[in-house]
Amino acid sequence: MKKQITQIRDIEEIEKHLIQAQSGVICIHLANEKLMQFACNFIYLDKNIYTYLDSTDENYEHIKYGSAGSFSVSSSEKLSGKLKEFTYILSYITINGEIKEVDDSKLKDQIAELYRLKYSPSIKADEYEIMENLKPVILDTNEIKALIEEGI
């Protein structure tokens, strides 16, 4: 086994991966000293992650707004060919920050429209609705780490 890890420092390259990614995993601290981790779709906007939480989820009432959270996306590619030094490439991005509620109505509307464009572009804007139980949250970014692992 051989493995080489490279840190990506180019923010434009990192943002390109985040914009193309369809889903990731968010981890949120709960007031009952537990962590809630789940896969979700998301929007990357102004260096922050936006997603929706289901207010009917049993853990929703325990979410500790203002606490640390993290979000990760990954992608992999299998390489072929005898001239290749490596057989796979794995890239992953982790964003650490603070979980906050989205209160601003203009921002809520912008997030909804960006979700529509990314995940449901065939639905017209005036026909697109967000269910009432879905509440927008932001992972206010403090740090972005991106790595590429190449290996055999």
C-alpha positions, -999 to 999 in steps of 0.1 A, spaced: 0 0 0 12 35 -9 -5 67 0 3 104 -5 -17 132 11 -17 168 -2 -34 198 14 -53 220 -10 -48 257 -2 -64 273 -33 -98 285 -21 -111 287 -56 -104 250 -61 -120 241 -28 -151 262 -36 -154 245 -70 -156 211 -52 -181 224 -27 -204 239 -54 -203 207 -74 -210 184 -44 -246 173 -41 -245 162 -4 -223 160 27 -224 151 63 -231 176 90 -223 171 127 -242 193 153 -237 195 191 -269 189 211 -277 204 245 -279 169 260 -241 164 255 -246 142 224 -238 148 187 -262 146 158 -247 136 126 -265 130 93 -262 132 55 -278 162 40 -280 183 8 -267 218 12 -259 252 -4 -224 268 -2 -228 306 -1 -204 333 10 -180 307 25 -207 292 46 -228 260 45 -266 263 45 -290 233 50 -324 226 64 -332 208 97 -365 190 103 -382 205 133 -402 173 138 -370 153 144 -368 142 180 -333 158 183 -344 192 169 -353 206 203 -319 197 217 -299 215 190 -274 238 207 -273 269 185 -240 288 189 -220 257 194 -194 241 172 -204 221 142 -187 205 112 -195 196 77 -177 172 53 -179 163 17 -158 137 -1 -154 123 -36 -133 95 -50 -121 85 -84 -106 52 -95 -76 56 -119 -68 30 -145 -39 25 -168 -4 10 -164 13 43 -165 -5 57 -135 15 60 -103 -17 58 -82 -49 37 -86 -72 60 -67 -78 97 -57 -99 106 -27 -106 142 -19 -123 155 12 -132 188 26 -141 196 62 -156 228 73 -156 237 110 -177 265 124 -207 276 145 -243 264 140 -268 293 138 -304 297 130 -312 317 98 -334 346 110 -332 370 80 -362 366 57 -342 378 26 -315 352 33 -342 325 38 -357 334 4 -322 334 -12 -314 299 3 -347 285 -9 -341 298 -44 -306 284 -45 -319 251 -33 -345 251 -61 -319 259 -87 -295 232 -75 -318 204 -67 -351 211 -85 -344 233 -115 -374 219 -134 -398 234 -109 -408 270 -115 -399 295 -88 -435 303 -81 -444 266 -76 -415 257 -54 -423 254 -17 -403 246 14 -422 224 39 -430 243 71 -412 218 93 -379 225 75 -359 252 92 -328 267 75 -295 268 95 -260 281 87 -227 266 96 -208 299 100 -174 289 88 -143 294 110 -120 269 91 -119 250 58 -96 221 54 -92 202 21 -70 172 14 -64 150 -16 -52 114 -9 -37 95 -38 -28 59 -33 -25 23 -45 
